[in-house]
């Protein structure tokens, strides 16, 4: 998948656990785990806003586009 989720990196930089973040923004820890692993098909803007607000970051700090390479 060409979109890489860097939520685990931001959590480590902020020395925060997934459990703490999930509790602070009011979502289930399991849903945050799915987002962190990149196994979701989308994320609501209000969830993204809450994550960025709590971690003090920008959406671009959490998401990275990595184009798929074509094999010859």
C-alpha positions in Angstrom: 0.0 0.0 0.0 1.5 3.4 -1.0 0.3 5.2 2.2 2.6 4.5 5.2 1.2 5.2 8.7 3.9 6.6 11.0 1.7 6.8 14.2 4.0 4.4 16.1 7.0 6.7 15.4 5.1 9.8 16.8 4.0 7.8 19.8 7.6 6.8 20.6 8.8 10.4 20.1 6.2 11.6 22.5 6.8 8.7 24.9 3.1 7.9 24.9 1.4 4.5 24.7 -1.4 3.6 22.3 -3.6 3.0 25.3 -3.0 6.5 26.6 -3.6 8.1 23.3 -6.8 6.1 22.7 -8.2 7.1 26.1 -7.3 10.8 25.6 -9.0 11.1 22.2 -11.9 8.8 23.0 -11.5 5.9 20.6 -11.2 2.2 21.2 -7.6 1.0 21.6 -8.3 -1.7 19.0 -9.3 0.9 16.4 -6.1 2.9 17.1 -4.1 -0.3 16.8 -5.7 -1.0 13.4 -4.9 2.5 12.3 -1.3 2.2 13.6 -0.8 -1.0 11.6 -2.2 0.5 8.4 -5.0 -2.1 8.2 -7.8 0.6 7.8 -9.2 1.8 4.5 -9.8 5.4 5.8 -9.6 7.7 8.8 -12.1 10.4 9.7 -10.8 13.9 9.7 -12.0 14.5 13.3 -10.0 11.4 14.5 -7.0 12.7 12.6 -7.5 16.1 14.1 -7.7 14.7 17.6 -4.6 12.6 17.2 -2.6 15.6 15.8 -3.9 17.8 18.6 -2.9 15.3 21.3 0.5 14.6 19.8 1.3 18.1 18.8 2.0 17.2 15.2 0.8 17.7 11.6 -1.1 15.1 9.5 2.0 14.8 7.3 4.0 13.7 10.4 1.6 10.7 10.6 1.1 9.7 7.0 3.6 9.2 4.2 3.0 8.5 0.5 5.4 6.0 -0.9 4.7 5.2 -4.5 4.7 1.5 -5.5 7.6 0.6 -7.8 6.9 -1.3 -11.0 9.0 -4.4 -11.4 10.5 -4.9 -14.8 
